[in-house]
Amino acid sequence: MPLRFQNPPDASFERLTEALGTAASGAVGMKTARSSLPTVGLTRPHPVYALGLEQIVQGGDLSHVKPVGWRYFIEGSDGKTVAAEVYLTHQPPGHRMGALNRGKSVEGTLDQLAKANNDARFSAATYDVQLLRVPALCLSFLWLKAPEDHGDSFVAIEPTFSPFSAGEVCSVTELEQRLKPLAIERLKTDDSPHQ
C-alpha cells in the first residue's frame, strides 16, 4: 500500500477519545459512546502542518514547517465521515481537542486519499500521509511525505482556487512557486499576523 498513516502521540488520541466520549453529539452527526470509538489505526491519523505567509515569502524547503495537531477520521452516526482534530499546545498534556467538522474539506481529503492510493505515481514507495494548510489563503493540501530517494507530493484539496485545482499534484518547488505570489499579494493588503 503506497500510503501510510502514522501513529499519533498517545496524549493526542487520549484527548480525542475523552472529548468524543463526553460530548460527541451535535451538528456534525456524532452520537457515540466511549466504548464504540474506533481504535487509533482505524481513524487514519495524520499530522497537520500550518504554513504562514511570511514563511512562504522567505522561501526555502518545508523542513521549517511545524506540526499544529493531529487529524482523525471517524464515522458519524449518520454514516458520513467526520474529521476530528486535536491541537498541539504548550501546556501539559500537550494536546487539546480542537474541532469536529465535515463538508467539502473532509470529502475532498477522502477523495484525494482514495485517488492517491490507486495512483501509479505513488506505487514505487510508501508515502506518509500529512495535511498542509495555508490558513491565511484558505488552502489545504494532502502532503504525501516521501522517503529520502523520492520527492514529496502535494495534492490540492477541495475547496481550492486558481492557480490550484482539486486533485492536482505538485512538487514542493511547484507548490512554493505558486504560493509565493499569492502570499506576497495577501501581505500587501492584510496587516494581521500570519506566522
Summary of the structure (lengths in Angstrom):
residues: 195
radius of gyration: 17.0
end to end distance: 35.4
largest distance: 50.8
contacts: 571
relative contact order: 0.18
helix: 35%
strand: 27%
